[in-house]
Amino acid sequence: MTHTVTFEDEDSGNVDPGETYARTFDAPRELAYDCTIHAGMDATVTVTD
């Protein structure tokens, strides 16, 4: 199933089965993200030192 990883400041675009998405974080913080294709599919990334 295709998904997206959509942050407030960055969007992965469609991530198809077998593909991956990577993002590097440069500072500690919490960022919420969701899948714009599937309502209710959301989470938070917690970046620590």
Contacts in CASP RR format, 6 or more apart in sequence:
PFRMAT RR
TARGET T0000
AUTHOR 0000-0000-0000
METHOD contacts of the structure
MODEL  1
MTHTVTFEDEDSGNVDPGETYARTFDAPRELAYDCTIHAGMDATVTVTD
1 17 0 8 1.000
2 14 0 8 1.000
2 15 0 8 1.000
2 16 0 8 1.000
2 17 0 8 1.000
2 37 0 8 1.000
3 14 0 8 1.000
3 15 0 8 1.000
3 35 0 8 1.000
3 37 0 8 1.000
3 38 0 8 1.000
3 41 0 8 1.000
4 11 0 8 1.000
4 12 0 8 1.000
4 13 0 8 1.000
4 14 0 8 1.000
4 15 0 8 1.000
4 34 0 8 1.000
4 35 0 8 1.000
4 36 0 8 1.000
4 37 0 8 1.000
5 11 0 8 1.000
5 12 0 8 1.000
5 13 0 8 1.000
5 15 0 8 1.000
5 21 0 8 1.000
5 23 0 8 1.000
5 33 0 8 1.000
5 35 0 8 1.000
6 12 0 8 1.000
6 13 0 8 1.000
6 33 0 8 1.000
6 34 0 8 1.000
6 35 0 8 1.000
6 36 0 8 1.000
7 23 0 8 1.000
7 31 0 8 1.000
7 32 0 8 1.000
7 33 0 8 1.000
8 31 0 8 1.000
8 32 0 8 1.000
10 23 0 8 1.000
11 36 0 8 1.000
12 21 0 8 1.000
12 23 0 8 1.000
14 37 0 8 1.000
15 21 0 8 1.000
25 31 0 8 1.000
25 45 0 8 1.000
25 47 0 8 1.000
27 47 0 8 1.000
28 47 0 8 1.000
28 48 0 8 1.000
28 49 0 8 1.000
29 47 0 8 1.000
30 44 0 8 1.000
30 45 0 8 1.000
30 46 0 8 1.000
30 47 0 8 1.000
31 44 0 8 1.000
31 45 0 8 1.000
31 47 0 8 1.000
32 42 0 8 1.000
32 43 0 8 1.000
32 44 0 8 1.000
33 42 0 8 1.000
33 43 0 8 1.000
33 44 0 8 1.000
33 45 0 8 1.000
34 40 0 8 1.000
34 41 0 8 1.000
34 42 0 8 1.000
34 43 0 8 1.000
35 41 0 8 1.000
35 42 0 8 1.000
END
